[in-house]
Amino acid sequence: MVTAALSDALSHPIQVVRDLQSQHGLSSAPFLPVVRKHFHDQFGNGNLQKVPPLDVHHPASSYPSGSLVRFRAMVQDTSASPEIYLRHLGYGLDSLPQTNGSTQDTFRMHTLQDALDSAARGADKWRERTVFWAVSVPGESDWVGKSLDGNHPVSAETPTPPSSSMAHKFPLPNTAHVGALVKSYGTAQFKPAVVHDLVGILTFDPRLNLLGDEEDDILVPTVHVLFQNHVPTTLVKAAYPMPPARSRSSLEVKDEIVRWLAEGALGGDLLAAEYVLMCCIARVQSRNPFLPPPSLLLSRFQSRSENSASTLQQRLEMLFPIVANLPLSIKYLNEVPFAPSSSLRDDSEELRSGVLQLAPGTVVVVDERNIAEGKLGEQGVRNIATMQAVITGQTLGYAFPFSSYEFPTDLSFIILASGSKSPFFNTDINVPLQGAASSPSPSQLSEDQLLEYRLWLAGAKSQAASKNAVPITAGMAEYIQSEFVRERKEAGDQSLTSDDLSLRMTLAKLETYLRHDAEITKEAWEHVVLLEKKRKTRLSSL
């Protein structure tokens, strides 16, 4: 049901803010919580999908200034200095000067003299707001927006790769996206590469964000945050454990997903599909002690003419909320920066993005197969070192003119190589691809099946990111230890090491998450041991 208050909040958010100011007065209790609570109450009870989204299908240019929008965004650059504003001119009111009681068609900020004159008349006290640049979530799958944002009329504008001067602030080159300046009121903290679900008022402000800019300065979309919604670790809400539909067991659901991925993207290779899914749901378990997600190399990946990596990426995009594709080539490595940086040589010191400035939980598909002979330049060598550091240590360096900082990442890496190993990167797991002699035709999934698979994997991935890891009972720990000792004795050599045991333990947890089990079971452990034996058999035959 659309109430009058809800309708007003959607259609006239600026006027609602003004009305709240009139009702509560600026000298009463702090005004920010009043605005935040009012809008949150209107949209926090199942009405969030009524807020028009700001995304590639609904760009800022399709909305008039002063519109209420929902912006699911990744923080890209927090280096901008905070802004000082007059308390009664927040939430975009300072971008909407009025003439004869009506808002002008051209929206720009008051001049500094306007603000000083207003303050001198005792209009109100000064306040401070946080300013940063944010972009649509890099690699977000199409189905996520449809699931979270509801149905809204699509803009007549065709999404195209941006050519504006701000395109360098999006991590993935030549990719359609939206970016906006965000102005946050209150004490919320914002860190680079973190995703936020923002609801705010859209205006168009000068790019330099300065009072008194010239009229011909570039205007950029600006979101004045009213409130923000909680973002699950996997973007979409999912349960763990999740009851299977149609009277199936949890293992049957997991096996269905493995088979669907194998038949549709891996030539029927069930073993490779098992490892792909385990590595895709993996997250950083702990920073201290450091327990990163295992990285995967799919070696002997067939040539482009036989099995394109785009097929694998398409299948992963159908299953996971965020998937980024890095099609490596000598040109790509030499020209596209992998890490964010700012330089005094630029007209401004704003942070330029890098392709690895990605949201936590992103599945990164790295395709090496198009790398031909050529010379790597300084940028190319630096990019390879940067990616290896992220794969191994899950941190990404941000370079500034006089300093550099390491920010934590949480990315899953799937690397595709045509040879038996990667010429550039070390990974935890190498699975030589081995297609079936006669792979059945990929099955077509209904929307209900796809939804179940997505929620199943989202539940598994959210549990992998949870601090509540699946437990290993004392009896299970004793069984694992005795089996490992027995296996080493039977092997008659030292081919099995503590690293093998550690990897098996990690894989056993991931297998448990994929099964939506409450604890690591003997069946899950033995399945992982079998997978590892099959994988090593393949490696020995290379």
Helices and strands as residue ranges (DSSP letters): H 4-11, H 13-24, H 31-43, G 48-50, G 60-62, E 67-77, E 83-86, G 87-89, G 93-95, E 98-99, E 102-103, H 112-120, E 126-136, H 142-149, G 167-169, E 179-185, E 195-206, E 219-229, H 250-265, H 270-281, E 286-287, E 290-291, E 296-299, H 309-319, E 323-327, H 330-335, E 363-367, H 378-393, E 395-400, E 403-408, E 412-416, E 429-432, H 447-465, H 474-491, H 498-515, H 522-540
